[in-house]
Amino acid sequence: MDYMNDGMDEELVRLFFESQNQEEASSSRRPRRQRINIERNREDRHDRLFNDYFSETPVYTNEQFRQRYRMHKHVFLHIVEALGQHDEYFQMRVDATGRSSLSPLQKCTVVIRMLAYGTSADIVDAYLRIGETTTLKYVDKFTRGVISVFGAQYLQRPDTQDIEHLLQTGEVRGFSGSNNDINVLNESNVFNNVLQGRAPEVHYTINHTEYNMGYYLSDGVYPEWATFVKKSQCRKGIR
């Protein structure tokens, strides 16, 4: 019986390897799928983008630009120029065939559209005609470039002087409420400096009560933390 079982096991192993070899041979004979190169007419799309937003007489107004780019036009152009000086990837180049590459305006626009609208990479292809893989590459290059160029000045925690300026600006504007999502609190590190005693001190008064820590405008759904100021508390103003 043991001999018969051993013989059956060997036969099963032989059949298994034969089937594997046949499958590999069949796969090797199949034609490989080639990557399809889609002609997206990038020059035409640059011209359309330029005429829509950046020409002397653009199709869309500055207000529409700000709505769609989530920033003023001069700010966007400043970012484009700064990234071009920082990384040749955001400069206009010519490829091996003599054609111009995607323009800096196209590259930065596709990233801003993704970040502003929270859309997937393939959705912006319809207007800007930039493929998904290329778009994701631009997002990586753009974010790294922004951190490198602007990080030291704009991507740092506010100091005491910054907070005082924010307080004065908020008082002039009347301390309008915020729409931040309470769900991020459990994952956010925004309060780490407060909890660890490293946050800069700032002094202000709400309804005759003195405070010495920064505040965040909120509405009624937020917990009763000292660092949250509800809109109802702002009716009498903060000094």
Secondary structure in CASP SS format (residue, H / E / C, confidence):
PFRMAT SS
TARGET T0000
AUTHOR 0000-0000-0000
METHOD secondary structure of the structure
MODEL  1
M C 1.00
D H 1.00
Y H 1.00
M H 1.00
N H 1.00
D H 1.00
G H 1.00
M H 1.00
D H 1.00
E H 1.00
E H 1.00
L H 1.00
V H 1.00
R H 1.00
L H 1.00
F H 1.00
F H 1.00
E H 1.00
S H 1.00
Q H 1.00
N H 1.00
Q H 1.00
E H 1.00
E H 1.00
A H 1.00
S H 1.00
S H 1.00
S H 1.00
R H 1.00
R C 1.00
P C 1.00
R C 1.00
R C 1.00
Q C 1.00
R C 1.00
I C 1.00
N C 1.00
I C 1.00
E C 1.00
R C 1.00
N C 1.00
R H 1.00
E H 1.00
D H 1.00
R H 1.00
H H 1.00
D H 1.00
R H 1.00
L H 1.00
F H 1.00
N H 1.00
D H 1.00
Y H 1.00
F H 1.00
S C 1.00
E C 1.00
T C 1.00
P C 1.00
V C 1.00
Y C 1.00
T C 1.00
N H 1.00
E H 1.00
Q H 1.00
F H 1.00
R H 1.00
Q H 1.00
R H 1.00
Y H 1.00
R C 1.00
M C 1.00
H C 1.00
K H 1.00
H H 1.00
V H 1.00
F H 1.00
L H 1.00
H H 1.00
I H 1.00
V H 1.00
E H 1.00
A H 1.00
L H 1.00
G H 1.00
Q H 1.00
H H 1.00
D C 1.00
E H 1.00
Y H 1.00
F H 1.00
Q C 1.00
M C 1.00
R C 1.00
V E 1.00
D C 1.00
A C 1.00
T C 1.00
G C 1.00
R C 1.00
S E 1.00
S C 1.00
L C 1.00
S C 1.00
P H 1.00
L H 1.00
Q H 1.00
K H 1.00
C H 1.00
T H 1.00
V H 1.00
V H 1.00
I H 1.00
R H 1.00
M H 1.00
L H 1.00
A H 1.00
Y H 1.00
G C 1.00
T C 1.00
S C 1.00
A C 1.00
D C 1.00
I C 1.00
V C 1.00
D H 1.00
A H 1.00
Y H 1.00
L H 1.00
R C 1.00
I C 1.00
G C 1.00
E H 1.00
T H 1.00
T H 1.00
T H 1.00
L H 1.00
K H 1.00
Y H 1.00
V H 1.00
D H 1.00
K H 1.00
F H 1.00
T H 1.00
R H 1.00
G H 1.00
V H 1.00
I H 1.00
S H 1.00
V H 1.00
F H 1.00
G H 1.00
A H 1.00
Q H 1.00
Y H 1.00
L C 1.00
Q C 1.00
R C 1.00
P C 1.00
D C 1.00
T H 1.00
Q H 1.00
D H 1.00
I H 1.00
E H 1.00
H H 1.00
L H 1.00
L H 1.00
Q H 1.00
T H 1.00
G H 1.00
E H 1.00
V H 1.00
R H 1.00
G C 1.00
F C 1.00
S C 1.00
G C 1.00
S C 1.00
N C 1.00
N C 1.00
D C 1.00
I H 1.00
N H 1.00
V H 1.00
L C 1.00
N C 1.00
E C 1.00
S C 1.00
N C 1.00
V C 1.00
F C 1.00
N H 1.00
N H 1.00
V H 1.00
L H 1.00
Q C 1.00
G C 1.00
R C 1.00
A C 1.00
P C 1.00
E C 1.00
V C 1.00
H C 1.00
Y E 1.00
T E 1.00
I E 1.00
N C 1.00
H C 1.00
T E 1.00
E E 1.00
Y E 1.00
N C 1.00
M C 1.00
G C 1.00
Y C 1.00
Y E 1.00
L E 1.00
S E 1.00
D C 1.00
G C 1.00
V C 1.00
Y C 1.00
P C 1.00
E C 1.00
W C 1.00
A C 1.00
T C 1.00
F E 1.00
V E 1.00
K E 1.00
K H 1.00
S H 1.00
Q H 1.00
C H 1.00
R C 1.00
K C 1.00
G C 1.00
I E 1.00
R C 1.00
END
